[in-house]
């Protein structure tokens, strides 16, 4: 029966490879966490922007109705404010 030493160790290169892989794994976990946070922030901004778009659209509809009630049907030159009546 051959004599087997009680303890065996990885080579320095093997141990360094394990440490490199662990370091890369930790970096990746950190990166994925940061990406997840950014994704949530972008999703929140997107939802907020959609609400703002609805608000602006409602303001535009209300203002357009007010103008039509006041001036009747017309075309508008938004640069000059000139009202061109439609018959």
Biopython code that builds the backbone (N, CA, C, O; Angstrom):
import numpy as np
from Bio.PDB.StructureBuilder import StructureBuilder

atoms = [
    (1, "UNK", "N", (0.842, -1.170, 0.000)),
    (1, "UNK", "CA", (0.000, 0.000, 0.000)),
    (1, "UNK", "C", (0.894, 1.243, 0.000)),
    (1, "UNK", "O", (1.796, 1.374, 0.827)),
    (2, "UNK", "N", (0.614, 2.192, -0.985)),
    (2, "UNK", "CA", (1.478, 3.371, -1.066)),
    (2, "UNK", "C", (1.208, 4.336, 0.081)),
    (2, "UNK", "O", (0.119, 4.363, 0.653)),
    (3, "UNK", "N", (2.183, 5.092, 0.388)),
    (3, "UNK", "CA", (2.061, 6.089, 1.453)),
    (3, "UNK", "C", (1.477, 7.366, 0.844)),
    (3, "UNK", "O", (2.009, 7.924, -0.115)),
    (4, "UNK", "N", (0.360, 7.809, 1.439)),
    (4, "UNK", "CA", (-0.334, 9.018, 0.974)),
    (4, "UNK", "C", (-0.149, 10.092, 2.027)),
    (4, "UNK", "O", (-0.425, 9.868, 3.206)),
    (5, "UNK", "N", (0.314, 11.248, 1.610)),
    (5, "UNK", "CA", (0.470, 12.306, 2.620)),
    (5, "UNK", "C", (-0.888, 12.697, 3.200)),
    (5, "UNK", "O", (-1.912, 12.591, 2.525)),
    (6, "UNK", "N", (-0.888, 13.140, 4.425)),
    (6, "UNK", "CA", (-2.135, 13.520, 5.093)),
    (6, "UNK", "C", (-2.812, 14.711, 4.430)),
    (6, "UNK", "O", (-4.038, 14.767, 4.335)),
    (7, "UNK", "N", (-2.030, 15.630, 3.988)),
    (7, "UNK", "CA", (-2.594, 16.846, 3.401)),
    (7, "UNK", "C", (-2.038, 17.045, 2.002)),
    (7, "UNK", "O", (-0.866, 16.790, 1.724)),
    (8, "UNK", "N", (-2.928, 17.513, 1.129)),
    (8, "UNK", "CA", (-2.504, 17.898, -0.208)),
    (8, "UNK", "C", (-2.955, 19.330, -0.453)),
    (8, "UNK", "O", (-3.959, 19.775, 0.105)),
    (9, "UNK", "N", (-2.226, 20.036, -1.271)),
    (9, "UNK", "CA", (-2.544, 21.434, -1.563)),
    (9, "UNK", "C", (-2.518, 21.657, -3.056)),
    (9, "UNK", "O", (-1.805, 20.984, -3.802)),
    (10, "UNK", "N", (-3.317, 22.621, -3.469)),
    (10, "UNK", "CA", (-3.291, 23.019, -4.863)),
    (10, "UNK", "C", (-1.960, 23.689, -5.162)),
    (10, "UNK", "O", (-1.267, 24.174, -4.268)),
    (11, "UNK", "N", (-1.631, 23.700, -6.427)),
    (11, "UNK", "CA", (-0.429, 24.436, -6.807)),
    (11, "UNK", "C", (-0.728, 25.923, -6.669)),
    (11, "UNK", "O", (-1.885, 26.330, -6.568)),
    (12, "UNK", "N", (0.309, 26.712, -6.666)),
    (12, "UNK", "CA", (0.151, 28.161, -6.575)),
    (12, "UNK", "C", (-0.686, 28.670, -7.744)),
    (12, "UNK", "O", (-1.538, 29.540, -7.563)),
    (13, "UNK", "N", (-0.451, 28.138, -8.933)),
    (13, "UNK", "CA", (-1.202, 28.538, -10.114)),
    (13, "UNK", "C", (-2.677, 28.168, -9.985)),
    (13, "UNK", "O", (-3.543, 28.973, -10.328)),
    (14, "UNK", "N", (-2.973, 26.981, -9.503)),
    (14, "UNK", "CA", (-4.359, 26.543, -9.324)),
    (14, "UNK", "C", (-5.077, 27.409, -8.293)),
    (14, "UNK", "O", (-6.229, 27.801, -8.484)),
    (15, "UNK", "N", (-4.384, 27.697, -7.211)),
    (15, "UNK", "CA", (-4.960, 28.547, -6.168)),
    (15, "UNK", "C", (-5.223, 29.952, -6.713)),
    (15, "UNK", "O", (-6.253, 30.554, -6.409)),
    (16, "UNK", "N", (-4.294, 30.473, -7.516)),
    (16, "UNK", "CA", (-4.475, 31.798, -8.106)),
    (16, "UNK", "C", (-5.653, 31.799, -9.073)),
    (16, "UNK", "O", (-6.403, 32.773, -9.127)),
    (17, "UNK", "N", (-5.827, 30.720, -9.837)),
    (17, "UNK", "CA", (-6.975, 30.612, -10.740)),
    (17, "UNK", "C", (-8.285, 30.652, -9.975)),
    (17, "UNK", "O", (-9.230, 31.315, -10.404)),
    (18, "UNK", "N", (-8.358, 29.968, -8.874)),
    (18, "UNK", "CA", (-9.571, 29.985, -8.041)),
    (18, "UNK", "C", (-9.839, 31.396, -7.533)),
    (18, "UNK", "O", (-10.974, 31.870, -7.578)),
    (19, "UNK", "N", (-8.800, 32.064, -7.053)),
    (19, "UNK", "CA", (-8.968, 33.426, -6.541)),
    (19, "UNK", "C", (-9.394, 34.379, -7.653)),
    (19, "UNK", "O", (-10.219, 35.264, -7.427)),
    (20, "UNK", "N", (-8.840, 34.206, -8.850)),
    (20, "UNK", "CA", (-9.231, 35.044, -9.983)),
    (20, "UNK", "C", (-10.704, 34.839, -10.336)),
    (20, "UNK", "O", (-11.439, 35.799, -10.565)),
    (21, "UNK", "N", (-11.114, 33.599, -10.374)),
    (21, "UNK", "CA", (-12.515, 33.289, -10.694)),
    (21, "UNK", "C", (-13.443, 33.870, -9.632)),
    (21, "UNK", "O", (-14.487, 34.431, -9.965)),
    (22, "UNK", "N", (-13.076, 33.743, -8.367)),
    (22, "UNK", "CA", (-13.894, 34.303, -7.286)),
    (22, "UNK", "C", (-13.976, 35.822, -7.408)),
    (22, "UNK", "O", (-15.039, 36.409, -7.206)),
    (23, "UNK", "N", (-12.866, 36.449, -7.733)),
    (23, "UNK", "CA", (-12.836, 37.904, -7.875)),
    (23, "UNK", "C", (-13.715, 38.342, -9.042)),
    (23, "UNK", "O", (-14.468, 39.309, -8.925)),
    (24, "UNK", "N", (-13.623, 37.639, -10.161)),
    (24, "UNK", "CA", (-14.456, 37.963, -11.319)),
    (24, "UNK", "C", (-15.936, 37.755, -11.009)),
    (24, "UNK", "O", (-16.785, 38.537, -11.438)),
    (25, "UNK", "N", (-16.235, 36.701, -10.266)),
    (25, "UNK", "CA", (-17.626, 36.428, -9.884)),
    (25, "UNK", "C", (-18.163, 37.549, -9.005)),
    (25, "UNK", "O", (-19.291, 38.002, -9.200)),
    (26, "UNK", "N", (-17.370, 37.999, -8.044)),
    (26, "UNK", "CA", (-17.800, 39.094, -7.162)),
    (26, "UNK", "C", (-18.002, 40.384, -7.954)),
    (26, "UNK", "O", (-18.958, 41.121, -7.711)),
    (27, "UNK", "N", (-17.111, 40.656, -8.894)),
    (27, "UNK", "CA", (-17.252, 41.852, -9.737)),
    (27, "UNK", "C", (-18.525, 41.773, -10.570)),
    (27, "UNK", "O", (-19.243, 42.761, -10.720)),
    (28, "UNK", "N", (-18.794, 40.603, -11.102)),
    (28, "UNK", "CA", (-20.002, 40.418, -11.909)),
    (28, "UNK", "C", (-21.261, 40.597, -11.069)),
    (28, "UNK", "O", (-22.221, 41.225, -11.516)),
    (29, "UNK", "N", (-21.265, 40.055, -9.867)),
    (29, "UNK", "CA", (-22.414, 40.207, -8.970)),
    (29, "UNK", "C", (-22.649, 41.688, -8.674)),
    (29, "UNK", "O", (-23.790, 42.149, -8.685)),
    (30, "UNK", "N", (-21.586, 42.424, -8.415)),
    (30, "UNK", "CA", (-21.692, 43.861, -8.159)),
    (30, "UNK", "C", (-22.236, 44.582, -9.390)),
    (30, "UNK", "O", (-23.125, 45.426, -9.272)),
    (31, "UNK", "N", (-21.711, 44.256, -10.561)),
    (31, "UNK", "CA", (-22.166, 44.880, -11.808)),
    (31, "UNK", "C", (-23.642, 44.599, -12.065)),
    (31, "UNK", "O", (-24.392, 45.504, -12.431)),
    (32, "UNK", "N", (-24.063, 43.353, -11.876)),
    (32, "UNK", "CA", (-25.465, 42.994, -12.088)),
    (32, "UNK", "C", (-26.376, 43.726, -11.100)),
    (32, "UNK", "O", (-27.488, 44.124, -11.447)),
    (33, "UNK", "N", (-25.895, 43.897, -9.878)),
    (33, "UNK", "CA", (-26.672, 44.653, -8.887)),
    (33, "UNK", "C", (-26.840, 46.099, -9.305)),
    (33, "UNK", "O", (-27.932, 46.658, -9.205)),
    (34, "UNK", "N", (-25.754, 46.708, -9.778)),
    (34, "UNK", "CA", (-25.824, 48.095, -10.233)),
    (34, "UNK", "C", (-26.744, 48.222, -11.443)),
    (34, "UNK", "O", (-27.523, 49.171, -11.537)),
    (35, "UNK", "N", (-26.657, 47.275, -12.362)),
    (35, "UNK", "CA", (-27.538, 47.291, -13.535)),
    (35, "UNK", "C", (-28.994, 47.161, -13.111)),
    (35, "UNK", "O", (-29.866, 47.831, -13.665)),
    (36, "UNK", "N", (-29.262, 46.304, -12.130)),
    (36, "UNK", "CA", (-30.636, 46.138, -11.643)),
    (36, "UNK", "C", (-31.171, 47.438, -11.062)),
    (36, "UNK", "O", (-32.324, 47.801, -11.294)),
    (37, "UNK", "N", (-30.343, 48.126, -10.317)),
    (37, "UNK", "CA", (-30.765, 49.407, -9.734)),
    (37, "UNK", "C", (-31.037, 50.418, -10.837)),
    (37, "UNK", "O", (-32.047, 51.122, -10.802)),
    (38, "UNK", "N", (-30.132, 50.496, -11.827)),
    (38, "UNK", "CA", (-30.341, 51.411, -12.949)),
    (38, "UNK", "C", (-31.608, 51.074, -13.713)),
    (38, "UNK", "O", (-32.340, 51.967, -14.139)),
    (39, "UNK", "N", (-31.865, 49.790, -13.884)),
    (39, "UNK", "CA", (-33.073, 49.361, -14.590)),
    (39, "UNK", "C", (-34.322, 49.839, -13.848)),
    (39, "UNK", "O", (-35.261, 50.340, -14.468)),
    (40, "UNK", "N", (-34.333, 49.687, -12.545)),
    (40, "UNK", "CA", (-35.477, 50.140, -11.736)),
    (40, "UNK", "C", (-35.636, 51.656, -11.868)),
    (40, "UNK", "O", (-36.750, 52.159, -12.015)),
    (41, "UNK", "N", (-34.514, 52.380, -11.814)),
    (41, "UNK", "CA", (-34.582, 53.834, -11.932)),
    (41, "UNK", "C", (-35.131, 54.252, -13.302)),
    (41, "UNK", "O", (-35.948, 55.168, -13.393)),
    (42, "UNK", "N", (-34.681, 53.584, -14.354)),
    (42, "UNK", "CA", (-35.170, 53.904, -15.695)),
    (42, "UNK", "C", (-36.659, 53.574, -15.812)),
    (42, "UNK", "O", (-37.422, 54.345, -16.394)),
    (43, "UNK", "N", (-37.070, 52.436, -15.262)),
    (43, "UNK", "CA", (-38.490, 52.071, -15.295)),
    (43, "UNK", "C", (-39.331, 53.105, -14.557)),
    (43, "UNK", "O", (-40.416, 53.465, -15.013)),
    (44, "UNK", "N", (-38.831, 53.585, -13.415)),
    (44, "UNK", "CA", (-39.553, 54.614, -12.658)),
    (44, "UNK", "C", (-39.653, 55.906, -13.464)),
    (44, "UNK", "O", (-40.708, 56.538, -13.504)),
    (45, "UNK", "N", (-38.550, 56.296, -14.107)),
    (45, "UNK", "CA", (-38.565, 57.503, -14.943)),
    (45, "UNK", "C", (-39.544, 57.342, -16.094)),
    (45, "UNK", "O", (-40.254, 58.283, -16.450)),
    (46, "UNK", "N", (-39.582, 56.150, -16.675)),
    (46, "UNK", "CA", (-40.488, 55.883, -17.789)),
    (46, "UNK", "C", (-41.945, 56.027, -17.343)),
    (46, "UNK", "O", (-42.750, 56.660, -18.026)),
    (47, "UNK", "N", (-42.277, 55.435, -16.194)),
    (47, "UNK", "CA", (-43.650, 55.529, -15.677)),
    (47, "UNK", "C", (-44.006, 56.977, -15.349)),
    (47, "UNK", "O", (-45.119, 57.415, -15.639)),
    (48, "UNK", "N", (-43.089, 57.717, -14.756)),
    (48, "UNK", "CA", (-43.320, 59.120, -14.438)),
    (48, "UNK", "C", (-43.539, 59.923, -15.714)),
    (48, "UNK", "O", (-44.405, 60.797, -15.768)),
    (49, "UNK", "N", (-42.749, 59.620, -16.737)),
    (49, "UNK", "CA", (-42.884, 60.315, -18.017)),
    (49, "UNK", "C", (-44.221, 60.013, -18.676)),
    (49, "UNK", "O", (-44.825, 60.898, -19.282)),
    (50, "UNK", "N", (-44.687, 58.786, -18.567)),
    (50, "UNK", "CA", (-45.993, 58.446, -19.127)),
    (50, "UNK", "C", (-47.097, 59.238, -18.427)),
    (50, "UNK", "O", (-48.020, 59.728, -19.078)),
    (51, "UNK", "N", (-47.003, 59.364, -17.117)),
    (51, "UNK", "CA", (-48.000, 60.151, -16.380)),
    (51, "UNK", "C", (-47.949, 61.620, -16.801)),
    (51, "UNK", "O", (-48.985, 62.267, -16.956)),
    (52, "UNK", "N", (-46.738, 62.134, -16.983)),
    (52, "UNK", "CA", (-46.569, 63.522, -17.398)),
    (52, "UNK", "C", (-47.137, 63.736, -18.798)),
    (52, "UNK", "O", (-47.751, 64.768, -19.069)),
    (53, "UNK", "N", (-46.935, 62.768, -19.684)),
    (53, "UNK", "CA", (-47.489, 62.848, -21.029)),
    (53, "UNK", "C", (-49.013, 62.921, -20.976)),
    (53, "UNK", "O", (-49.621, 63.709, -21.700)),
    (54, "UNK", "N", (-49.625, 62.114, -20.133)),
    (54, "UNK", "CA", (-51.083, 62.142, -19.971)),
    (54, "UNK", "C", (-51.528, 63.508, -19.469)),
    (54, "UNK", "O", (-52.521, 64.056, -19.947)),
    (55, "UNK", "N", (-50.795, 64.057, -18.510)),
    (55, "UNK", "CA", (-51.123, 65.371, -17.959)),
    (55, "UNK", "C", (-51.027, 66.455, -19.039)),
    (55, "UNK", "O", (-51.910, 67.305, -19.150)),
    (56, "UNK", "N", (-49.968, 66.419, -19.819)),
    (56, "UNK", "CA", (-49.796, 67.408, -20.890)),
    (56, "UNK", "C", (-50.896, 67.258, -21.932)),
    (56, "UNK", "O", (-51.448, 68.254, -22.400)),
    (57, "UNK", "N", (-51.213, 66.035, -22.295)),
    (57, "UNK", "CA", (-52.280, 65.790, -23.280)),
    (57, "UNK", "C", (-53.609, 66.334, -22.783)),
    (57, "UNK", "O", (-54.359, 66.934, -23.552)),
    (58, "UNK", "N", (-53.906, 66.132, -21.512)),
    (58, "UNK", "CA", (-55.149, 66.658, -20.937)),
    (58, "UNK", "C", (-55.160, 68.185, -20.952)),
    (58, "UNK", "O", (-56.182, 68.802, -21.255)),
    (59, "UNK", "N", (-54.015, 68.791, -20.621)),
    (59, "UNK", "CA", (-53.929, 70.254, -20.656)),
    (59, "UNK", "C", (-54.166, 70.770, -22.070)),
    (59, "UNK", "O", (-54.861, 71.766, -22.270)),
    (60, "UNK", "N", (-53.580, 70.082, -23.050)),
    (60, "UNK", "CA", (-53.753, 70.494, -24.442)),
    (60, "UNK", "C", (-55.216, 70.392, -24.860)),
    (60, "UNK", "O", (-55.742, 71.303, -25.499)),
    (61, "UNK", "N", (-55.876, 69.294, -24.506)),
    (61, "UNK", "CA", (-57.292, 69.114, -24.858)),
    (61, "UNK", "C", (-58.152, 70.198, -24.228)),
    (61, "UNK", "O", (-59.011, 70.776, -24.893)),
    (62, "UNK", "N", (-57.924, 70.478, -22.945)),
    (62, "UNK", "CA", (-58.701, 71.498, -22.246)),
    (62, "UNK", "C", (-58.484, 72.879, -22.872)),
    (62, "UNK", "O", (-59.432, 73.638, -23.074)),
    (63, "UNK", "N", (-57.221, 73.192, -23.175)),
    (63, "UNK", "CA", (-56.914, 74.495, -23.753)),
    (63, "UNK", "C", (-57.519, 74.629, -25.154)),
    (63, "UNK", "O", (-58.068, 75.675, -25.501)),
    (64, "UNK", "N", (-57.413, 73.566, -25.952)),
    (64, "UNK", "CA", (-57.989, 73.574, -27.294)),
    (64, "UNK", "C", (-59.501, 73.774, -27.222)),
    (64, "UNK", "O", (-60.058, 74.544, -28.004)),
    (65, "UNK", "N", (-60.165, 73.095, -26.300)),
    (65, "UNK", "CA", (-61.613, 73.246, -26.132)),
    (65, "UNK", "C", (-61.957, 74.689, -25.749)),
    (65, "UNK", "O", (-62.909, 75.267, -26.273)),
    (66, "UNK", "N", (-61.180, 75.257, -24.838)),
    (66, "UNK", "CA", (-61.412, 76.639, -24.421)),
    (66, "UNK", "C", (-61.289, 77.592, -25.609)),
    (66, "UNK", "O", (-62.105, 78.499, -25.776)),
    (67, "UNK", "N", (-60.255, 77.374, -26.435)),
    (67, "UNK", "CA", (-60.074, 78.236, -27.595)),
    (67, "UNK", "C", (-61.201, 78.055, -28.609)),
    (67, "UNK", "O", (-61.689, 79.039, -29.164)),
    (68, "UNK", "N", (-61.624, 76.813, -28.860)),
    (68, "UNK", "CA", (-62.719, 76.562, -29.797)),
    (68, "UNK", "C", (-64.017, 77.170, -29.278)),
    (68, "UNK", "O", (-64.803, 77.713, -30.054)),
    (69, "UNK", "N", (-64.245, 77.081, -27.973)),
    (69, "UNK", "CA", (-65.446, 77.698, -27.390)),
    (69, "UNK", "C", (-65.410, 79.219, -27.580)),
    (69, "UNK", "O", (-66.446, 79.839, -27.821)),
    (70, "UNK", "N", (-64.251, 79.804, -27.475)),
    (70, "UNK", "CA", (-64.115, 81.256, -27.572)),
    (70, "UNK", "C", (-64.124, 81.749, -29.022)),
    (70, "UNK", "O", (-64.778, 82.746, -29.329)),
    (71, "UNK", "N", (-63.397, 81.052, -29.927)),
    (71, "UNK", "CA", (-63.205, 81.552, -31.285)),
    (71, "UNK", "C", (-63.934, 80.744, -32.357)),
    (71, "UNK", "O", (-63.949, 81.145, -33.521)),
    (72, "UNK", "N", (-64.538, 79.617, -31.989)),
    (72, "UNK", "CA", (-65.127, 78.751, -32.998)),
    (72, "UNK", "C", (-64.040, 77.927, -33.673)),
    (72, "UNK", "O", (-62.916, 77.830, -33.180)),
    (73, "UNK", "N", (-64.396, 77.331, -34.816)),
    (73, "UNK", "CA", (-63.409, 76.519, -35.522)),
    (73, "UNK", "C", (-62.417, 77.425, -36.236)),
    (73, "UNK", "O", (-62.807, 78.388, -36.896)),
    (74, "UNK", "N", (-61.154, 77.115, -36.100)),
    (74, "UNK", "CA", (-60.124, 77.945, -36.713)),
    (74, "UNK", "C", (-58.834, 77.151, -36.855)),
    (74, "UNK", "O", (-58.644, 76.099, -36.244)),
    (75, "UNK", "N", (-57.960, 77.699, -37.684)),
    (75, "UNK", "CA", (-56.578, 77.235, -37.742)),
    (75, "UNK", "C", (-55.729, 78.274, -37.042)),
    (75, "UNK", "O", (-56.084, 79.452, -37.001)),
    (76, "UNK", "N", (-54.637, 77.852, -36.506)),
    (76, "UNK", "CA", (-53.798, 78.759, -35.725)),
    (76, "UNK", "C", (-52.373, 78.704, -36.225)),
    (76, "UNK", "O", (-51.828, 77.629, -36.475)),
    (77, "UNK", "N", (-51.772, 79.874, -36.369)),
    (77, "UNK", "CA", (-50.337, 79.947, -36.622)),
    (77, "UNK", "C", (-49.680, 80.072, -35.244)),
    (77, "UNK", "O", (-49.731, 81.135, -34.626)),
    (78, "UNK", "N", (-49.061, 78.984, -34.761)),
    (78, "UNK", "CA", (-48.521, 79.006, -33.403)),
    (78, "UNK", "C", (-47.345, 79.965, -33.224)),
    (78, "UNK", "O", (-47.005, 80.332, -32.100)),
    (79, "UNK", "N", (-46.731, 80.365, -34.324)),
    (79, "UNK", "CA", (-45.603, 81.300, -34.224)),
    (79, "UNK", "C", (-46.090, 82.726, -33.960)),
    (79, "UNK", "O", (-45.502, 83.457, -33.163)),
    (80, "UNK", "N", (-47.187, 83.114, -34.648)),
    (80, "UNK", "CA", (-47.667, 84.491, -34.537)),
    (80, "UNK", "C", (-48.914, 84.627, -33.675)),
    (80, "UNK", "O", (-49.231, 85.715, -33.192)),
    (81, "UNK", "N", (-49.628, 83.502, -33.484)),
    (81, "UNK", "CA", (-50.878, 83.561, -32.743)),
    (81, "UNK", "C", (-52.055, 83.961, -33.622)),
    (81, "UNK", "O", (-53.161, 84.166, -33.121)),
    (82, "UNK", "N", (-51.828, 84.072, -34.921)),
    (82, "UNK", "CA", (-52.889, 84.475, -35.842)),
    (82, "UNK", "C", (-53.957, 83.389, -35.929)),
    (82, "UNK", "O", (-53.655, 82.207, -36.091)),
    (83, "UNK", "N", (-55.197, 83.816, -35.820)),
    (83, "UNK", "CA", (-56.350, 82.919, -35.913)),
    (83, "UNK", "C", (-56.932, 83.038, -37.299)),
    (83, "UNK", "O", (-57.236, 84.142, -37.750)),
    (84, "UNK", "N", (-57.094, 81.927, -37.981)),
    (84, "UNK", "CA", (-57.684, 81.910, -39.321)),
    (84, "UNK", "C", (-58.981, 81.125, -39.214)),
    (84, "UNK", "O", (-58.975, 79.906, -39.038)),
    (85, "UNK", "N", (-60.101, 81.847, -39.324)),
    (85, "UNK", "CA", (-61.427, 81.227, -39.169)),
    (85, "UNK", "C", (-61.673, 80.210, -40.277)),
    (85, "UNK", "O", (-61.260, 80.390, -41.423)),
    (86, "UNK", "N", (-62.366, 79.123, -39.892)),
    (86, "UNK", "CA", (-62.797, 78.105, -40.844)),
    (86, "UNK", "C", (-64.294, 78.246, -40.990)),
    (86, "UNK", "O", (-65.028, 78.234, -40.002)),
    (87, "UNK", "N", (-64.748, 78.379, -42.224)),
    (87, "UNK", "CA", (-66.209, 78.555, -42.468)),
    (87, "UNK", "C", (-66.904, 77.235, -42.540)),
    (87, "UNK", "O", (-68.119, 77.187, -42.736)),
]
sb = StructureBuilder()
sb.init_structure("model")
sb.init_model(0)
sb.init_chain("A")
sb.init_seg("    ")
for serial, (resi, resn, name, xyz) in enumerate(atoms, 1):
    if name == "N":
        sb.init_residue(resn, " ", resi, " ")
    sb.init_atom(name, np.array(xyz, "f"), 0.0, 1.0, " ", f" {name:<3s}", serial, name[0])
structure = sb.get_structure()
